[in-house]
Amino acid sequence: MVKDILAAIDAEIACLKQAKALLSTSGAVVAKRKPGRPAKAASVVVPKVQKTRKRRKMSAEGRERIRQAQIKRWAALNASKANMNTTVAPLPKAKKKPAKAA
C-alpha cells in the first residue's frame, strides 16, 4: 500500500517537472530581473486602471459667495491702485543748465 502511494507521488512529481520544463522553454515564466532599464521587447505593458474620483458638487449659493468675495478683492486692489496714483505728486522736471561760453 505505501509503495503504491510513493509510486503515485513519484509519477505526479514527474508530470510536474515535465510541465515546468514546457513552461520555462516557452517563456511564460518571467525571468529574474536584471539591473538597469529593461529592453523594449522584453517589457510587459500592464494597463493601469484609474479610479474615477467622485466630483464634489458646489451649490449655487456657495459659488455666489465665492464670486462676491472675488469681486471684493478686485475692488480693494483697484482702490489701492487709485489711491497710489492720487497721493503721489509728480516730480518737477530738472532745469537745464546753460552752457558756458568759451
C-alpha positions, 0 to 999 in steps of 0.5 A: 500500500505505501509503495503504491502511494510513493509510486503515485507521488513519484509519477505526479512529481514527474508530470510536474517537472515535465510541465515546468520544463514546457513552461520555462522553454516557452517563456511564460515564466518571467525571468529574474530581473536584471539591473538597469532599464529593461529592453523594449521587447522584453517589457510587459505593458500592464494597463493601469486602471484609474479610479474615477474620483467622485466630483464634489458638487458646489451649490449655487449659493456657495459659488455666489459667495465665492464670486462676491468675495472675488469681486471684493478683492478686485475692488480693494486692489483697484482702490489701492491702485487709485489711491497710489496714483492720487497721493503721489505728486509728480516730480518737477522736471530738472532745469537745464543748465546753460552752457558756458561760453568759451 
